[in-house]
């Protein structure tokens, strides 16, 4: 599978299924500020609460092709193998079959997010449990300090790109700021930015 990050904010995302597993999939998607349409005859209490908060739109019915034909991403996560397979076979764009990943064309990896830093891990559907275990191990290495550090790196890159700096100097500056001292010290970051803006 080809790894890629996809912007979903303005895309239609449909989850087919309304149970506990669907609820967890929806919670994961909502971390990315995406509105979700959920199609199912019944809904988990957590999904009903999300609907009350206007985070999802519910369609209480058996799924039909028209419910997801124009969706950019469809996640099939019902308790019916035949329904999941039918959705996976007929969806037009990205489709995740949670029960049988091989029938879809996409997999949702375990992800660690620290501001602009995102680390995603996939085992190709072989063991989602291992993916989560590895993500949790990395969470200790890449702690919350990376969020402000990435904001700093973004600002440095923005300033460097806006200035008329020779390519070699630009490369040297961008290599310098990934040294450990800038991760560890907010003061060093501020000093670097002041010098850069002079």
C-alpha positions as a LaTeX table, in Angstrom:
\begin{tabular}{lrrr}
\hline
Residue & $x$ (\AA) & $y$ (\AA) & $z$ (\AA) \\
\hline
Unk1 & 0.00 & 0.00 & 0.00 \\
Unk2 & 1.13 & 3.52 & $-0.78$ \\
Unk3 & 1.32 & 5.70 & 2.37 \\
Unk4 & $-0.26$ & 9.13 & 2.01 \\
Unk5 & $-1.74$ & 11.87 & 4.20 \\
Unk6 & $-5.15$ & 13.04 & 2.96 \\
Unk7 & $-7.03$ & 16.27 & 3.74 \\
Unk8 & $-10.60$ & 15.26 & 4.63 \\
Unk9 & $-12.04$ & 18.44 & 6.14 \\
Unk10 & $-14.10$ & 19.37 & 3.08 \\
Unk11 & $-14.79$ & 15.82 & 1.95 \\
Unk12 & $-17.78$ & 13.58 & 2.57 \\
Unk13 & $-16.96$ & 10.79 & 5.01 \\
Unk14 & $-19.46$ & 7.98 & 5.63 \\
Unk15 & $-19.32$ & 5.33 & 8.34 \\
Unk16 & $-21.59$ & 2.37 & 7.65 \\
Unk17 & $-22.41$ & 0.80 & 11.01 \\
Unk18 & $-23.52$ & 2.13 & 14.35 \\
Unk19 & $-22.04$ & $-0.18$ & 16.98 \\
Unk20 & $-19.17$ & 0.05 & 19.46 \\
Unk21 & $-16.44$ & $-0.45$ & 16.85 \\
Unk22 & $-18.03$ & 2.19 & 14.62 \\
Unk23 & $-18.07$ & 4.56 & 17.59 \\
Unk24 & $-14.32$ & 4.13 & 18.11 \\
Unk25 & $-13.62$ & 4.63 & 14.39 \\
Unk26 & $-15.71$ & 7.81 & 14.42 \\
Unk27 & $-13.91$ & 9.15 & 17.49 \\
Unk28 & $-10.61$ & 8.68 & 15.66 \\
Unk29 & $-11.86$ & 10.52 & 12.56 \\
Unk30 & $-13.23$ & 13.41 & 14.62 \\
Unk31 & $-9.71$ & 14.20 & 15.85 \\
Unk32 & $-9.09$ & 15.61 & 12.37 \\
Unk33 & $-12.03$ & 18.06 & 12.40 \\
Unk34 & $-14.05$ & 16.00 & 9.94 \\
Unk35 & $-17.84$ & 15.77 & 9.97 \\
Unk36 & $-19.11$ & 12.20 & 9.60 \\
Unk37 & $-22.33$ & 10.77 & 8.16 \\
Unk38 & $-23.30$ & 7.55 & 9.95 \\
Unk39 & $-25.67$ & 5.03 & 8.36 \\
Unk40 & $-27.17$ & 2.30 & 10.53 \\
Unk41 & $-30.54$ & 0.96 & 11.72 \\
Unk42 & $-29.36$ & 1.38 & 15.34 \\
Unk43 & $-26.72$ & 3.49 & 17.10 \\
Unk44 & $-24.37$ & 3.07 & 20.04 \\
Unk45 & $-25.09$ & 5.54 & 22.87 \\
Unk46 & $-21.76$ & 7.26 & 22.21 \\
Unk47 & $-22.72$ & 7.90 & 18.59 \\
Unk48 & $-26.07$ & 9.34 & 19.71 \\
Unk49 & $-24.19$ & 11.74 & 22.01 \\
Unk50 & $-21.95$ & 12.81 & 19.13 \\
Unk51 & $-25.06$ & 13.54 & 17.07 \\
Unk52 & $-26.44$ & 15.71 & 19.89 \\
Unk53 & $-23.15$ & 17.64 & 19.78 \\
Unk54 & $-23.60$ & 18.11 & 15.99 \\
Unk55 & $-20.37$ & 16.24 & 15.28 \\
Unk56 & $-22.04$ & 13.55 & 13.17 \\
Unk57 & $-25.17$ & 13.25 & 11.07 \\
Unk58 & $-27.25$ & 10.12 & 11.60 \\
Unk59 & $-29.15$ & 8.23 & 8.90 \\
Unk60 & $-31.20$ & 5.59 & 10.72 \\
Unk61 & $-31.76$ & 3.03 & 7.99 \\
Unk62 & $-30.32$ & 0.05 & 6.19 \\
Unk63 & $-27.46$ & 1.22 & 4.00 \\
Unk64 & $-27.99$ & 1.74 & 0.28 \\
Unk65 & $-25.52$ & 2.62 & $-2.47$ \\
Unk66 & $-26.92$ & 6.15 & $-2.65$ \\
Unk67 & $-25.81$ & 6.74 & 0.96 \\
Unk68 & $-22.12$ & 6.58 & 0.04 \\
Unk69 & $-21.87$ & 6.86 & $-3.76$ \\
Unk70 & $-20.45$ & 10.40 & $-3.56$ \\
Unk71 & $-18.33$ & 9.84 & $-0.44$ \\
Unk72 & $-14.59$ & 10.42 & $-0.59$ \\
Unk73 & $-14.00$ & 7.96 & 2.28 \\
Unk74 & $-16.28$ & 5.10 & 3.35 \\
Unk75 & $-15.66$ & 2.95 & 6.41 \\
Unk76 & $-17.64$ & $-0.31$ & 6.49 \\
Unk77 & $-17.90$ & $-1.48$ & 10.07 \\
Unk78 & $-21.23$ & $-3.29$ & 10.47 \\
Unk79 & $-21.74$ & $-6.66$ & 12.16 \\
Unk80 & $-22.73$ & $-8.11$ & 8.77 \\
Unk81 & $-19.93$ & $-9.56$ & 6.66 \\
Unk82 & $-22.06$ & $-9.41$ & 3.50 \\
Unk83 & $-22.94$ & $-5.73$ & 4.02 \\
Unk84 & $-19.30$ & $-4.80$ & 4.65 \\
Unk85 & $-18.23$ & $-6.68$ & 1.52 \\
Unk86 & $-20.95$ & $-5.08$ & $-0.61$ \\
Unk87 & $-19.93$ & $-1.57$ & 0.52 \\
Unk88 & $-16.25$ & $-2.33$ & $-0.09$ \\
Unk89 & $-16.95$ & $-3.60$ & $-3.61$ \\
Unk90 & $-19.18$ & $-0.72$ & $-4.70$ \\
Unk91 & $-17.66$ & 2.40 & $-3.05$ \\
Unk92 & $-16.16$ & 4.80 & $-5.59$ \\
Unk93 & $-13.19$ & 6.26 & $-3.73$ \\
Unk94 & $-11.35$ & 5.33 & $-0.54$ \\
Unk95 & $-12.91$ & 2.45 & 1.37 \\
Unk96 & $-11.92$ & 0.79 & 4.63 \\
Unk97 & $-13.34$ & $-2.62$ & 5.47 \\
Unk98 & $-12.67$ & $-2.91$ & 9.19 \\
Unk99 & $-13.54$ & $-6.62$ & 9.32 \\
Unk100 & $-11.51$ & $-7.67$ & 6.27 \\
Unk101 & $-8.91$ & $-5.04$ & 5.27 \\
Unk102 & $-8.02$ & $-6.92$ & 2.07 \\
Unk103 & $-11.46$ & $-6.12$ & 0.64 \\
Unk104 & $-10.92$ & $-2.37$ & 0.99 \\
Unk105 & $-8.34$ & $-0.18$ & $-0.69$ \\
Unk106 & $-7.33$ & 1.76 & 2.43 \\
Unk107 & $-6.30$ & 1.12 & 6.03 \\
Unk108 & $-6.49$ & 3.57 & 8.91 \\
Unk109 & $-3.15$ & 3.34 & 10.75 \\
Unk110 & $-2.51$ & 3.84 & 14.43 \\
Unk111 & $-1.45$ & 7.49 & 14.72 \\
Unk112 & 0.46 & 9.58 & 17.22 \\
Unk113 & $-0.19$ & 13.32 & 16.93 \\
Unk114 & 1.89 & 16.08 & 18.49 \\
Unk115 & 0.67 & 19.29 & 16.88 \\
Unk116 & 2.08 & 19.30 & 13.34 \\
Unk117 & 3.95 & 16.04 & 13.96 \\
Unk118 & 2.10 & 12.90 & 12.96 \\
Unk119 & 3.54 & 9.42 & 13.14 \\
Unk120 & 1.41 & 6.66 & 11.63 \\
Unk121 & 2.01 & 2.92 & 11.94 \\
Unk122 & 0.39 & 0.15 & 9.96 \\
Unk123 & 0.90 & $-3.60$ & 9.87 \\
Unk124 & $-1.12$ & $-3.87$ & 6.65 \\
Unk125 & $-4.06$ & $-5.22$ & 8.62 \\
Unk126 & $-2.03$ & $-8.10$ & 10.07 \\
Unk127 & $-2.18$ & $-6.85$ & 13.66 \\
Unk128 & $-3.86$ & $-3.56$ & 14.60 \\
Unk129 & $-2.98$ & $-4.45$ & 18.20 \\
Unk130 & 0.74 & $-4.36$ & 17.41 \\
Unk131 & 0.30 & $-1.04$ & 15.58 \\
Unk132 & $-1.25$ & 0.47 & 18.70 \\
Unk133 & 1.44 & $-1.04$ & 20.91 \\
Unk134 & 4.21 & 0.48 & 18.79 \\
Unk135 & 2.41 & 3.84 & 18.72 \\
Unk136 & 2.21 & 3.82 & 22.52 \\
Unk137 & 5.93 & 3.07 & 22.76 \\
Unk138 & 6.70 & 6.02 & 20.49 \\
Unk139 & 4.45 & 8.27 & 22.57 \\
Unk140 & 7.09 & 8.18 & 25.34 \\
Unk141 & 9.85 & 9.20 & 22.93 \\
Unk142 & 7.87 & 11.93 & 21.17 \\
Unk143 & 6.21 & 13.70 & 24.09 \\
Unk144 & 4.15 & 16.92 & 24.18 \\
Unk145 & 7.27 & 19.09 & 23.85 \\
Unk146 & 7.30 & 18.23 & 20.13 \\
Unk147 & 4.15 & 20.28 & 19.56 \\
Unk148 & 5.79 & 23.64 & 20.32 \\
Unk149 & 9.04 & 22.46 & 18.71 \\
Unk150 & 7.27 & 21.79 & 15.41 \\
Unk151 & 5.64 & 25.23 & 15.60 \\
Unk152 & 9.15 & 26.66 & 15.95 \\
Unk153 & 10.45 & 24.67 & 12.96 \\
Unk154 & 7.48 & 25.80 & 10.89 \\
Unk155 & 8.13 & 29.44 & 11.75 \\
Unk156 & 11.84 & 29.13 & 10.94 \\
Unk157 & 11.06 & 27.58 & 7.56 \\
Unk158 & 8.49 & 30.29 & 6.81 \\
Unk159 & 10.98 & 33.08 & 7.60 \\
Unk160 & 13.84 & 31.43 & 5.70 \\
Unk161 & 11.66 & 30.98 & 2.61 \\
Unk162 & 10.60 & 34.64 & 2.74 \\
Unk163 & 14.18 & 35.92 & 2.73 \\
Unk164 & 16.66 & 36.15 & $-0.12$ \\
Unk165 & 19.08 & 33.59 & 1.25 \\
Unk166 & 21.51 & 31.52 & $-0.81$ \\
Unk167 & 20.46 & 27.87 & $-1.15$ \\
Unk168 & 23.48 & 26.60 & 0.82 \\
Unk169 & 22.81 & 29.02 & 3.70 \\
Unk170 & 19.14 & 28.09 & 3.69 \\
Unk171 & 20.03 & 24.41 & 3.93 \\
Unk172 & 22.51 & 25.08 & 6.75 \\
Unk173 & 19.93 & 27.03 & 8.79 \\
Unk174 & 17.26 & 24.35 & 8.36 \\
Unk175 & 19.73 & 21.66 & 9.40 \\
Unk176 & 20.85 & 23.66 & 12.43 \\
Unk177 & 17.37 & 23.96 & 13.95 \\
Unk178 & 16.86 & 20.20 & 14.13 \\
Unk179 & 19.72 & 19.95 & 16.65 \\
Unk180 & 18.59 & 18.65 & 20.10 \\
Unk181 & 19.25 & 21.98 & 21.85 \\
Unk182 & 16.29 & 23.58 & 20.06 \\
Unk183 & 13.99 & 20.77 & 21.11 \\
Unk184 & 15.12 & 21.08 & 24.71 \\
Unk185 & 15.32 & 24.86 & 25.15 \\
Unk186 & 12.59 & 27.41 & 24.46 \\
Unk187 & 15.12 & 30.17 & 25.14 \\
Unk188 & 17.42 & 28.91 & 22.39 \\
Unk189 & 14.49 & 28.88 & 19.98 \\
Unk190 & 13.59 & 32.47 & 20.81 \\
Unk191 & 17.20 & 33.59 & 20.38 \\
Unk192 & 17.43 & 31.86 & 17.02 \\
Unk193 & 14.22 & 33.48 & 15.78 \\
Unk194 & 15.38 & 36.94 & 16.89 \\
Unk195 & 18.66 & 36.54 & 15.00 \\
Unk196 & 16.87 & 35.21 & 11.95 \\
Unk197 & 14.49 & 38.17 & 11.84 \\
Unk198 & 17.26 & 40.79 & 12.18 \\
\hline
\end{tabular}
